[in-house]
Amino acid sequence: MKIAVTGAAGYIGSQLVPYLKSTHEVFASDILPDKGATACAVVDVLDSDSTDSFCAGMDAVVHLASFQKLKT
C-alpha cells in the first residue's frame, strides 16, 4: 500500500513514519527541512497543486500537518 504522510517531521509523524515503513511504501512530506531520521519531501499543504501532485496515486493519506506561524 502506498501511503502519503504530511507533517512527517513533526512529533507524531516522526514516530509514525518508521512504523508504517515496516509494512508499506511511505511517502513523507513536511514544509520544513527534515531535522531527524525521517526523509521528507518539501510539500506546502496550503498549495493545492503541490498537495495534489504529492498525493497522486496514493492508496491512503495521513494528514498530520498544521498551520503555524514560524518565528523568524
N, C-alpha and C positions, 0 to 999 in steps of 0.2 A: 504494500500500500504506500502511495506517495502522500506525505503529509507536509504541509507548509505551516511553519510556526512564526508568527510575528511576535516581536518583543522577546526574541530568543536570548538576548544578552542580559535581560533583567533577572531578578531574583528567582521567580518561578520558572521562566524559560530556561535559565541556565541549569536547572535541576531536571526539567522535563525532557529537553532535547537528548541528552545522553541516554536516558531511559528508553525513549522512543526509537533511537538509532539501533538498539539491540535487536529489534524485530521489524523495522520499517525503513523505507527510504525517506529521510527527513531533509527538508529544505528550510534552513533557519534564516531569519531576517531580523534586522533591527536598524533604527535610524542612526544609532551611534556606532562608531567603530568598536569592534569586539575587544574587550579587555581581558577576557577569560579563555577558557578552553573551548567554547562554542564558536565554531567558524560561522560567520554570518554574512549574508548579502546585505547591502545597504538598500533598504526599501522604505520610502516615506508613505505610510498608510493614509496620509491625508491627500496624496496624489493618486487619483483613481486609475490613471493609466499605468503607473508604476505598480500598484497593487494588483491590477488585472493581469499584467504580464507575469508577475511573480506567482500568482495563484493558478494560472492557466495550466490545465492538465493534472491538477492535484485531485486526489480522492477525498481529502479532508483538509480543513484549515483550523488550526488552533490559534485564536486571536488573543494575544496577551499584551499587545501594545497599548499604551495610553498616551494621551497628550499631556505634556508637562512643559512649562516654560523652563528653558535652560538658563542657568546663571552664567553670565559672560563676564 
